[in-house]
Amino acid sequence: MTISELYQLHHKLVFNLALQYTQNIEDAEEITQDVFVTIHYSIDQFNRTAELRTWIYRITINKSLDFLKAKKRKKRFGFVVSLFEIQSTSLAHSFNHPGIELEQKEAIKNIFEAINKLNGQQKTVIILSKIEKKSQKEIADIMSLSVKAVDSLISRAKNNLAKKLNNIEGI
């Protein structure tokens, strides 16, 4: 399979997963490019015992986490730029009132702010389970963990997320 065919089959998956980490279209596009450059140069190292899709998920997760670490380092030396630009939401609104929309955007911002404060593994497991709707078995394969470890990680991540959301909301 050529890199072009791989791109056509998997670019939406890669972009959407990167977007879950960054909440920024340009950053997700940059990560997507980086993922496919990595795939191009390391396809011969692909372990055929794993599924190609699982391997691509791993690369995307690692590139997304690395991108966020690098961006965080840059922020220390520059001015603060918001990571939480919410350009659009996938929520359907039957009642479009500016106050309601503002509240929903604020709630989504708070959720992503809390998710971004989780450690790498907890953030990954929340994104894969709750946003990407992956099963625990799929998550275990992607993260190279046992299903039991994933279950435990999800539980800890949910607890930490609830605490962080309570802190954000001042409850």
C-alpha positions in Angstrom: 0.0 0.0 0.0 1.3 3.4 -0.9 1.6 6.4 1.5 -1.1 8.1 -0.7 -3.5 5.2 -0.2 -2.7 5.1 3.6 -3.4 8.8 3.7 -6.7 8.5 1.9 -7.8 5.7 4.3 -6.7 7.1 7.6 -6.2 10.9 7.4 -9.7 11.7 8.9 -9.0 9.3 11.8 -5.6 11.0 12.4 -6.9 14.5 12.1 -9.9 14.0 14.4 -7.8 12.3 17.1 -5.2 15.1 16.9 -8.0 17.6 17.1 -9.3 16.0 20.3 -5.8 16.7 21.9 -5.3 20.2 20.6 -8.8 21.6 20.1 -7.2 23.7 17.3 -7.6 23.0 13.6 -4.2 24.3 12.5 -2.4 22.3 15.2 -4.3 19.1 14.3 -3.4 19.6 10.6 0.3 20.0 11.6 0.2 16.8 13.7 -1.6 15.0 10.8 1.2 15.9 8.4 3.8 14.9 11.0 2.1 11.5 11.5 2.1 10.7 7.8 5.7 11.8 7.4 6.6 9.4 10.3 4.5 6.6 8.7 6.3 7.2 5.4 9.7 6.9 6.9 8.9 4.0 9.3 6.4 1.8 7.5 9.1 -0.8 7.0 9.4 -1.0 10.8 5.7 -1.7 11.2 5.1 -4.8 13.3 2.7 -6.9 11.3 1.4 -8.6 14.4 -0.5 -5.5 15.3 -3.3 -3.9 13.2 -2.2 -1.1 11.0 -4.9 1.1 12.4 -3.7 0.5 15.9 -0.2 1.4 14.9 -1.4 4.6 13.4 -3.4 5.4 16.5 -0.2 5.0 18.6 1.8 7.3 16.3 -1.0 9.9 16.4 -1.3 9.8 20.2 2.5 10.1 20.6 2.8 12.9 18.1 -0.1 14.8 19.7 1.3 14.5 23.2 4.8 15.5 21.9 3.3 18.5 20.1 1.5 19.6 23.3 4.7 19.3 25.4 6.6 21.3 22.9 3.9 24.0 22.7 3.9 24.1 26.6 7.6 24.7 26.6 7.3 27.5 24.0 4.7 29.2 26.2 7.1 29.5 29.1 9.3 31.7 26.9 6.6 33.6 25.1 3.3 35.2 25.8 0.4 33.0 26.7 -1.8 31.9 23.8 -5.1 30.2 24.6 -5.2 26.4 23.7 -9.0 26.4 24.2 -10.2 28.2 21.1 -13.5 26.6 20.3 -14.2 27.5 16.7 -17.3 25.3 16.4 -19.1 22.6 18.4 -20.7 19.5 17.1 -23.7 20.1 19.4 -27.0 20.6 17.5 -28.9 23.7 18.8 -32.6 23.8 18.3 -32.7 27.1 20.2 -30.0 29.5 19.3 -29.8 32.1 22.0 -26.5 33.9 22.4 -26.6 33.3 26.2 -27.2 29.6 25.8 -24.5 29.3 23.2 -22.0 31.2 25.4 -22.8 28.9 28.3 -22.3 25.8 26.1 -19.0 27.0 24.8 -17.9 27.8 28.3 -18.9 24.3 29.5 -17.1 22.7 26.6 -14.0 24.9 27.2 -14.1 23.8 30.9 -14.3 20.1 30.0 -11.4 20.3 27.6 -9.4 22.4 30.1 -9.9 19.7 32.7 -9.0 16.9 30.2 -5.9 18.8 29.2 -4.8 18.9 32.9 -4.9 15.1 33.1 -1.6 13.2 32.8 -0.8 11.7 29.3 -2.2 8.3 29.9 -5.4 9.5 31.6 -5.9 12.1 28.9 -5.5 9.4 26.2 -7.8 7.0 27.8 -10.6 9.6 28.2 -10.2 10.7 24.6 -10.2 7.2 23.2 -13.1 6.0 25.4 -15.4 9.0 25.6 -14.7 10.9 22.5 -13.5 8.3 20.0 -15.9 5.7 21.5 -13.3 2.9 21.5 -13.9 -0.3 23.5 -11.6 -1.2 26.4 -10.1 -4.0 24.3 -9.3 -1.5 21.4 -7.8 1.0 23.9 -5.7 -1.8 25.5 -4.3 -2.6 22.0 -3.7 1.0 21.1 -2.0 1.8 24.5 -0.2 -1.6 24.8 -1.9 -2.3 28.2 -4.1 -5.0 29.6 -7.9 -4.5 29.6 -7.8 -4.5 33.4 -5.2 -1.8 33.4 -7.3 0.2 30.9 -10.4 -0.2 33.2 -8.4 1.0 36.2 -7.0 3.9 34.2 -10.5 5.0 33.0 -11.7 4.9 36.6 -8.8 7.1 37.8 -9.2 9.4 34.9 -12.9 9.9 35.5 -12.2 10.6 39.2 -9.5 13.1 38.4 -11.6 14.7 35.7 -14.5 15.1 38.1 -12.2 16.7 40.7 -10.7 19.1 38.1 -14.2 20.1 36.8 -15.3 20.7 40.4 -12.3 23.0 40.9 -12.9 24.8 37.7 -16.6 25.4 38.5 -15.7 26.3 42.1 -18.0 23.6 43.6 
